[in-house]
Amino acid sequence: MPLFDQTQLAVYTRKFTKLKQGGTPYGKAPHKPVFLITLLELIEKRLITENRVTITPELVATFKENFSLLVPTAHKDDFTQPFFYMQSEGFWFLKPMAGATIDSHIKSVHVLSERLDYAYFADDLFMLLTNDYARLYLKNTLLDHYFADTKAEFLRIKNAGRSYLLDLETYLLNEKEATYTPLQPTDDEETRFVRGGLFKKLVPKVYDFTCAISGMKVIAVDGSSLVEACHIVPISVSGDDKVTNGIALCPNLHTAFDKGMISVYERLRVVVSPSLADNVASPYNLKQFHGQPLRLPFGEVHYPKLESFRWHMRERFKE
């Protein structure tokens, strides 16, 4: 275990117990301590491994879960609020994308994630948080100071190994129904951000990061893949973000599918639009895939729904 500076631990223990909290009709805003507890949890789980924090589905979902478990009042679990306002504490900083600014509270998590390059802690604090003892000490300090009444139940549920995030993944994977119930999120923008982000990760995963039409599989050394998650029926139409309303496609075929140049018919075979002007001599031509069976994901529970393809053939495919 790396050594840490006891004096620095004392400094941040004091800072963590004196967070600036806005007044509300329900009492002091609890968002900053919940946000810090969430960040410490993701560091502990090694979902944050360097001092560059980006807005991920895991971060937003864990914040919303922790908020529901720790805050018994009617405060709204607004993730963007502490993400921006914690800058006033002097140990949290935001680095915008080149050409972008984040000089006021951005209430949309989508807009914030588009403008943000990454956030980061003061270097001495991040070094402290990489130490297991110091991180646990600061986490318990936050729980004891701000959430003494809900700490025990919070830890009981966390130690049981269940989580909203895991159950949401189970739901989107069309597997057994979730049994974890403490968090019942409303259909707000942050929840849609989490579900959309998970859809983008889970669909390529169940297809083994392989394009369902071309068979292309390219994975970079950092684990990223060229294959993308494609909604069969757009989420704006169906509201369906389960993997059964998705297929994994490489970028050019994703675009072709969205534009109705290709589709999939009843027997799960690819159909190419007859109105498509395509150079059949090119190795990249689309007509080579006409009549080809779709590559299916592992596990029938993840198979794409036929009714989704029927919608696509009826509403998008160019006859």
C-alpha positions in Angstrom: 0.0 0.0 0.0 1.5 3.4 -1.0 2.3 5.8 1.8 0.3 9.0 2.3 0.8 12.3 4.0 -1.0 12.3 7.3 -1.0 16.1 7.3 -2.7 16.1 3.8 -5.3 13.7 5.1 -6.1 16.0 8.0 -6.4 18.9 5.6 -8.8 17.2 3.3 -10.8 15.7 6.2 -11.4 19.3 7.3 -12.3 20.4 3.7 -14.7 17.4 3.2 -16.6 18.3 6.4 -16.9 22.0 5.4 -18.3 21.7 1.9 -20.2 24.7 0.7 -23.8 23.7 0.5 -26.6 25.8 -0.9 -29.8 26.3 1.1 -33.0 24.7 -0.2 -36.6 24.3 1.2 -35.5 20.8 2.3 -32.3 21.8 4.1 -28.7 22.0 2.8 -28.1 20.6 -0.6 -26.6 17.1 -0.3 -25.2 16.9 -3.8 -21.5 17.5 -3.2 -21.0 14.9 -0.5 -22.9 12.3 -2.6 -20.8 13.2 -5.6 -17.6 12.8 -3.6 -18.7 9.4 -2.2 -19.5 8.3 -5.8 -16.1 9.3 -7.1 -14.4 7.5 -4.2 -16.4 4.4 -5.0 -15.4 4.4 -8.7 -11.8 4.9 -7.7 -12.1 1.9 -5.3 -13.7 -0.2 -8.1 -10.9 1.0 -10.5 -13.4 2.5 -12.9 -11.4 5.7 -12.4 -7.7 4.9 -12.6 -6.2 8.2 -13.5 -6.8 11.9 -12.6 -9.0 12.4 -15.6 -12.6 12.0 -14.8 -15.0 11.9 -17.8 -18.8 11.7 -17.7 -19.7 8.0 -18.2 -22.9 6.0 -17.7 -21.3 4.3 -14.7 -20.5 7.7 -13.0 -24.0 9.1 -13.6 -25.8 5.9 -12.6 -23.7 5.4 -9.4 -24.4 9.0 -8.4 -28.1 8.6 -8.9 -28.1 5.3 -7.0 -26.1 6.7 -4.1 -28.3 9.8 -4.0 -31.5 7.6 -3.6 -29.9 5.6 -0.9 -28.4 8.4 1.2 -30.8 11.3 0.8 -34.2 10.9 2.5 -35.5 14.4 1.6 -37.2 15.6 -1.6 -34.0 17.0 -3.2 -33.7 16.2 -6.9 -30.7 14.0 -7.9 -29.2 16.5 -10.3 -25.8 15.1 -11.3 -24.7 18.2 -13.2 -25.0 20.5 -10.1 -22.1 19.1 -8.0 -20.1 18.3 -11.1 -19.9 22.1 -11.8 -20.3 23.7 -8.4 -17.6 21.5 -6.7 -15.1 23.8 -8.4 -15.7 26.3 -5.5 -14.0 23.9 -3.1 -10.6 24.5 -4.6 -9.7 20.8 -5.3 -11.9 20.0 -8.3 -11.3 21.4 -11.8 -13.0 21.2 -15.2 -11.1 21.2 -18.5 -13.3 22.0 -21.5 -12.9 20.7 -25.0 -10.8 22.9 -27.3 -13.0 25.9 -28.3 -15.6 25.2 -25.7 -16.4 26.9 -22.4 -17.9 25.7 -19.1 -18.3 29.0 -17.2 -21.7 28.4 -15.8 -23.8 25.5 -14.6 -24.9 23.4 -17.6 -28.1 21.5 -16.6 -28.0 19.1 -19.6 -25.7 16.1 -19.0 -25.5 15.6 -22.8 -24.3 19.2 -23.4 -21.9 19.0 -20.5 -20.4 15.8 -21.7 -20.0 17.3 -25.2 -18.2 20.4 -23.9 -16.0 18.6 -21.2 -12.7 17.1 -22.0 -12.2 15.9 -18.5 -12.4 16.9 -14.8 -9.6 16.4 -12.3 -8.7 16.6 -8.6 -5.9 18.6 -7.2 -2.8 16.4 -7.5 -2.3 16.0 -3.8 -5.9 14.9 -3.2 -5.8 12.4 -6.1 -2.6 10.9 -4.7 -4.4 10.6 -1.3 -7.4 8.9 -2.9 -5.2 6.2 -4.5 -4.4 5.0 -1.0 -6.9 2.5 0.3 -6.8 3.5 3.9 -7.0 7.3 3.2 -9.8 6.8 0.7 -11.8 4.7 3.1 -11.2 7.2 5.9 -12.4 10.1 3.8 -15.5 8.1 2.6 -16.5 7.3 6.2 -15.9 11.0 7.1 -18.4 12.0 4.5 -20.9 9.4 5.5 -20.6 10.2 9.2 -20.8 13.9 8.8 -23.5 14.3 6.2 -25.5 11.0 6.2 -25.3 9.5 9.7 -28.9 8.4 9.6 -28.7 6.5 6.3 -25.1 5.3 6.4 -25.9 1.8 7.8 -28.5 0.9 5.3 -26.4 2.4 2.5 -23.4 0.2 3.4 -25.7 -2.9 3.9 -27.0 -2.5 0.3 -23.6 -1.8 -1.2 -22.0 -4.7 0.6 -24.7 -7.0 -0.6 -23.3 -6.6 -4.1 -26.5 -5.5 -5.8 -26.7 -2.2 -7.7 -29.0 -0.3 -10.0 -26.3 -0.2 -12.7 -26.0 -4.0 -12.8 -29.7 -4.5 -12.8 -30.1 -1.9 -15.5 -27.6 -3.8 -17.6 -29.5 -7.0 -16.9 -32.7 -5.3 -18.1 -31.1 -3.9 -21.3 -29.6 -7.3 -22.0 -33.1 -8.7 -21.9 -32.1 -11.2 -19.2 -33.9 -12.0 -16.0 -35.9 -9.2 -14.4 -34.1 -7.0 -11.9 -34.7 -7.6 -8.3 -33.0 -4.6 -6.8 -35.6 -1.9 -6.0 -34.3 1.0 -3.8 -33.8 3.2 -6.9 -36.8 3.9 -9.0 -35.4 6.6 -11.4 -37.7 8.9 -13.2 -37.4 9.1 -17.0 -35.2 12.2 -16.9 -32.4 13.2 -19.2 -29.7 11.8 -16.9 -31.4 8.4 -16.9 -31.7 8.4 -20.6 -28.0 9.3 -20.8 -27.1 6.3 -18.7 -29.3 3.9 -20.7 -28.1 5.2 -24.0 -24.4 4.9 -22.9 -25.0 1.3 -21.8 -26.8 0.5 -25.0 -23.7 1.6 -26.9 -21.5 -0.6 -24.8 -23.6 -3.7 -24.5 -24.7 -4.2 -28.1 -21.2 -4.6 -29.5 -20.3 -6.8 -26.5 -23.1 -9.3 -27.2 -22.1 -9.4 -30.8 -18.4 -10.1 -29.8 -17.5 -6.7 -31.3 -18.2 -8.1 -34.7 -20.3 -6.4 -37.4 -23.5 -8.4 -37.8 -23.4 -7.9 -41.6 -19.8 -7.7 -42.8 -18.2 -9.8 -40.1 -15.5 -7.1 -39.5 -13.9 -7.2 -36.1 -11.3 -4.6 -35.2 -10.3 -4.0 -31.5 -7.6 -1.4 -30.7 -5.0 -2.0 -28.0 -7.0 0.2 -25.6 -10.0 -2.1 -26.0 -12.0 0.2 -28.2 -13.8 -1.2 -31.2 -14.8 0.1 -34.6 -18.1 -1.7 -34.4 -21.1 0.5 -33.3 -24.4 -0.1 -31.6 -27.2 0.6 -34.1 -30.9 1.0 -33.1 -33.2 -0.9 -35.4 -36.2 1.3 -34.5 -34.9 4.7 -33.4 -35.1 5.4 -29.7 -37.1 8.5 -30.5 -39.8 6.3 -32.1 -39.8 3.2 -29.9 -38.3 4.3 -26.5 -36.7 0.8 -26.6 -33.0 0.7 -25.7 -32.8 -3.1 -25.0 -30.1 -4.9 -27.0 -33.0 -6.7 -28.8 -33.7 -3.4 -30.6 -30.1 -3.2 -31.7 -27.5 -4.7 -33.9 -23.7 -4.2 -34.1 -22.6 -2.6 -37.3 -19.4 -1.1 -38.7 -19.7 2.7 -39.3 -20.5 2.6 -43.0 -23.1 -0.1 -42.7 -24.6 1.7 -39.7 -25.1 4.8 -41.9 -26.5 2.7 -44.7 -28.9 1.0 -42.3 -30.1 4.3 -40.9 -30.6 5.7 -44.4 -32.6 2.7 -45.5 -30.1 1.5 -48.1 -30.0 -1.9 -46.4 -32.3 -3.8 -44.0 -33.0 -7.2 -42.7 -36.1 -9.2 -43.7 -38.1 -12.1 -42.1 -35.5 -14.9 -42.3 -32.9 -12.6 -40.8 -31.2 -12.1 -44.1 -29.7 -8.9 -45.4 -31.6 -7.1 -48.1 -30.0 -4.3 -50.2 -32.2 -1.5 -51.7 -32.6 -2.1 -55.5 -32.6 1.7 -55.9 -29.0 1.9 -54.7 -26.4 2.9 -57.3 -23.5 0.8 -56.2 -20.2 -0.1 -57.9 -20.2 -3.9 -57.7 -16.6 -3.9 -58.7 -15.6 -2.2 -55.5 -14.7 -4.4 -52.5 -16.8 -2.0 -50.4 -20.0 -2.4 -52.4 -23.2 -3.1 -50.4 -24.8 -5.5 -52.9 -22.3 -8.2 -52.0 -24.3 -8.6 -48.7 -27.7 -9.1 -50.3 -29.3 -12.3 -49.1 -26.6 -13.0 -46.6 -27.7 -14.3 -43.2 -27.3 -11.9 -40.3 -24.6 -12.8 -37.8 -26.4 -13.2 -34.5 -25.2 -12.5 -31.0 -24.4 -15.2 -28.5 -27.5 -16.3 -26.7 -31.0 -16.3 -28.1 -32.2 -13.9 -25.4 -30.1 -11.2 -27.2 -31.4 -11.8 -30.7 -32.8 -8.8 -32.5 -36.6 -8.7 -32.6 -38.3 -9.5 -35.9 -41.0 -6.9 -35.3 -38.2 -4.2 -35.2 -36.9 -5.3 -38.6 -40.5 -5.3 -39.9 -40.8 -1.7 -38.8 -37.5 -0.8 -40.5 -38.5 -2.5 -43.7 -41.8 -0.7 -43.7 -40.7 2.8 -42.6 -37.0 3.2 -43.6 -36.1 0.7 -46.4 -36.0 2.3 -49.9 -37.9 -0.1 -52.2 
